[in-house]
Amino acid sequence: MKLLERWLCFRRPAIALALAVVAAALEGCDVPFVQGYVTLSNLSVGSHSVPFWRSNTEYFVRFAHRSSGGGLTFNSCMDPSAEIVCSGRGSCLPFDPHDVANPVLFCQCHHSWGDPECTTPRKRQSIAWLLSLFMGPFGADEIYLGWALPAVLKILSSTLGIFNITLGFDLSGLCFLLIPWLFDVVRIGSAPVRSAEYGVNPDLPRWAFAFFTLIATAFIAMALVIGSVQTAVLARRRQYEEGLYGTAKAMA
């Protein structure tokens, strides 16, 4: 009972001390305002005047349209003085087609371009699919699309699969190796996926995806069958040779 009372007595100070240590370890963006409250003599606090999110280019500046007067506007379709709209890579369409009196226009970019002013080239579905088909186990498709975490997980899964195969666990190894690979081949090739910034440019013909995916699948299945047959033949040959060795040893 006394131990419980002591633990309860020291519980709140311990929590307060832990929170103080965590708060002291955090990095702030500036020195707090203490003038008139606390006298600071030789206090050296590491700070940065511009936060990290402020160091990046602002969204408005990045995708702004420069008007004929030199100023920045957000929508070239609503600029009457604009000679070129959507950076010449799209067309202006109304947000509400039924609003004829006061239409609000926005850029509809061509398939290969994105962002509000059509200045950012989109990733290509054909390249992502080819990378997935030939270098999928190494995460090349996810790296191209800008997804770092799925790429790392895919590489780890392939590494685990190869490791299991070398240890003799062929079924589990093939599952770790082939399932993520073939899943992404079908996922990326069957429909346009999204990259880290925008949707990909849907430049992969459906017939090309279906035809070459079937051929690649057939080659993989053939390789698995040949490998399985070779493994079975080697195992039987080894068993037969061990039997002959045992017979010869018994006769000797």
C-alpha positions in Angstrom: 0.0 0.0 0.0 2.8 2.4 0.9 4.5 1.6 -2.4 1.3 2.4 -4.3 1.0 5.7 -2.4 4.7 6.6 -3.2 4.2 5.7 -6.9 1.1 7.9 -7.1 2.9 10.7 -5.3 5.8 10.7 -7.8 3.6 10.0 -10.9 2.6 13.6 -11.7 6.1 15.1 -11.2 7.6 12.3 -13.4 5.1 13.0 -16.2 5.7 16.7 -16.0 9.5 16.2 -16.1 9.1 13.9 -19.2 6.9 16.5 -21.0 9.5 19.2 -20.2 12.3 17.1 -21.7 10.2 16.4 -24.8 9.3 20.1 -25.1 12.9 21.1 -24.7 14.0 18.7 -27.5 11.6 20.1 -30.0 12.8 22.7 -32.6 10.9 25.9 -32.8 10.9 28.4 -35.7 11.8 31.4 -33.6 12.7 32.6 -30.2 9.5 33.3 -28.1 8.7 36.8 -27.2 10.0 37.4 -23.7 10.8 41.1 -23.7 9.5 42.7 -20.5 8.9 39.4 -18.9 12.2 37.6 -18.6 15.8 39.0 -18.8 17.9 37.1 -21.2 21.7 37.5 -20.9 23.7 35.1 -23.1 20.9 32.9 -24.5 21.8 31.1 -27.7 18.8 29.4 -29.3 19.1 27.8 -32.7 16.4 29.2 -34.9 15.4 29.8 -38.5 13.6 32.9 -39.6 11.8 31.1 -42.5 9.9 27.9 -41.7 10.6 24.9 -43.9 7.2 25.1 -45.7 8.0 28.7 -46.4 11.3 27.9 -48.1 9.4 26.0 -50.9 7.9 27.9 -53.8 4.4 29.0 -53.0 1.6 27.3 -54.9 0.3 30.6 -56.4 3.8 31.6 -57.6 4.5 28.1 -59.0 1.4 27.9 -61.1 0.6 31.6 -61.7 0.0 33.1 -65.1 1.9 36.3 -65.9 -0.5 38.8 -67.5 0.4 41.3 -70.2 1.0 43.9 -67.5 3.6 41.8 -65.8 1.6 40.8 -62.8 0.8 37.3 -61.6 -2.7 35.9 -61.9 -4.0 32.5 -61.1 -6.2 31.7 -64.0 -5.2 32.7 -67.6 -8.7 31.8 -68.8 -10.2 34.7 -66.9 -7.6 37.2 -68.1 -9.1 39.2 -71.0 -5.7 40.5 -72.0 -4.1 37.0 -72.3 -2.9 36.2 -75.8 -2.0 32.6 -74.9 -4.1 30.7 -72.4 -3.2 27.5 -70.6 0.4 27.9 -71.8 -0.7 26.8 -75.2 -1.2 23.2 -74.0 -4.9 23.2 -73.3 -8.2 25.0 -73.7 -10.6 26.9 -71.5 -13.8 25.2 -70.5 -16.6 26.5 -68.2 -16.7 25.1 -64.7 -20.5 25.1 -65.0 -21.7 24.7 -68.6 -25.2 25.9 -67.6 -24.0 29.2 -66.2 -24.1 31.3 -69.4 -24.5 34.7 -67.8 -21.3 34.6 -65.6 -19.2 31.7 -66.8 -16.1 30.8 -64.8 -13.5 29.3 -67.1 -10.6 26.9 -66.2 -7.9 25.2 -68.2 -8.4 21.7 -69.4 -4.9 20.5 -70.3 -3.9 18.1 -72.9 -3.3 14.5 -71.8 0.5 15.0 -71.5 0.3 18.1 -69.3 -1.0 19.0 -65.8 -1.4 21.7 -63.1 -3.7 24.8 -63.4 -1.8 26.4 -66.2 -0.6 23.2 -68.0 3.1 23.7 -67.3 4.0 20.4 -65.7 4.6 17.3 -67.9 2.7 14.2 -66.7 4.4 10.8 -66.2 3.6 8.4 -69.0 1.6 5.3 -68.4 3.5 3.4 -71.1 6.9 4.0 -69.5 5.5 3.2 -66.0 4.0 -0.1 -67.4 7.2 -1.1 -69.2 9.3 -0.4 -66.1 6.8 -2.5 -64.1 7.0 -5.3 -66.6 10.7 -5.6 -66.9 12.0 -4.1 -63.7 9.0 -4.4 -61.4 10.7 -6.5 -58.7 13.2 -3.7 -58.2 10.5 -1.1 -57.7 11.5 0.9 -60.8 7.9 1.6 -61.7 7.1 3.1 -58.2 10.3 5.1 -58.3 9.3 6.5 -61.7 5.9 7.5 -60.4 7.4 9.2 -57.4 6.1 6.7 -54.7 9.2 6.1 -52.5 7.6 4.0 -49.7 5.8 1.5 -52.1 9.1 1.2 -54.0 11.0 0.3 -50.8 8.3 -2.3 -49.7 8.4 -3.8 -53.2 12.2 -4.2 -53.1 12.0 -5.7 -49.6 9.3 -8.2 -50.8 11.4 -9.2 -53.8 14.5 -9.6 -51.6 12.6 -11.8 -49.1 11.3 -13.9 -52.0 14.7 -14.5 -53.5 16.1 -15.3 -50.0 13.3 -17.9 -49.4 14.0 -19.5 -52.8 17.7 -19.8 -52.0 16.7 -21.5 -48.7 14.5 -24.0 -50.5 11.1 -22.5 -49.7 10.1 -22.1 -53.3 6.4 -21.5 -52.9 6.6 -18.7 -50.4 9.5 -17.2 -52.2 7.6 -17.1 -55.5 4.6 -15.6 -53.7 6.7 -12.8 -52.3 8.4 -12.2 -55.7 5.6 -12.6 -58.2 2.4 -11.4 -56.5 3.5 -7.7 -56.0 5.2 -7.7 -59.4 2.3 -9.1 -61.5 -0.3 -7.0 -59.5 1.5 -3.8 -60.4 1.8 -4.9 -64.0 -1.9 -5.3 -64.3 -2.8 -2.3 -62.1 -0.6 0.2 -64.1 -1.4 -1.2 -67.5 -5.1 -1.7 -67.2 -6.0 1.9 -66.3 -4.2 5.2 -65.8 -2.8 5.4 -62.3 -1.8 8.4 -60.3 1.8 9.6 -59.8 3.0 11.6 -56.8 1.8 14.9 -58.5 -0.9 14.1 -61.1 -2.5 11.3 -63.0 -0.4 9.7 -65.6 -0.7 10.4 -69.4 -2.9 7.5 -70.7 -0.7 6.8 -73.7 -0.7 3.0 -73.4 -3.0 1.3 -76.0 -5.2 -1.4 -74.5 -4.3 -4.0 -77.1 -0.6 -3.5 -76.4 -1.1 -4.0 -72.7 -3.3 -7.1 -73.1 -1.0 -8.7 -75.8 2.4 -8.2 -74.2 1.1 -8.9 -70.7 -0.1 -12.3 -71.9 3.2 -13.0 -73.6 5.2 -12.0 -70.5 2.9 -14.2 -68.3 3.3 -17.1 -70.7 7.1 -16.8 -70.5 7.0 -16.6 -66.7 4.8 -19.7 -66.5 7.1 -21.5 -69.0 10.2 -20.6 -66.9 8.4 -21.9 -63.7 7.5 -25.2 -65.4 11.0 -25.7 -66.7 12.5 -24.9 -63.3 10.1 -27.2 -61.6 10.8 -30.1 -64.0 14.5 -29.6 -63.7 14.3 -29.6 -59.9 12.3 -32.8 -59.9 14.7 -34.5 -62.4 17.7 -33.5 -60.3 16.1 -34.7 -57.1 15.2 -38.1 -58.7 18.7 -38.4 -60.1 20.2 -37.7 -56.7 17.9 -40.2 -55.1 18.9 -42.8 -57.7 22.6 -42.2 -57.3 22.3 -42.4 -53.5 20.4 -45.7 -53.9 23.2 -47.1 -56.1 25.8 -45.9 -53.6 24.0 -47.5 -50.7 23.6 -50.8 -52.7 27.3 -50.9 -53.6 28.3 -50.1 -50.0 26.1 -52.9 -48.7 27.5 -55.4 -51.2 31.1 -54.4 -50.2 
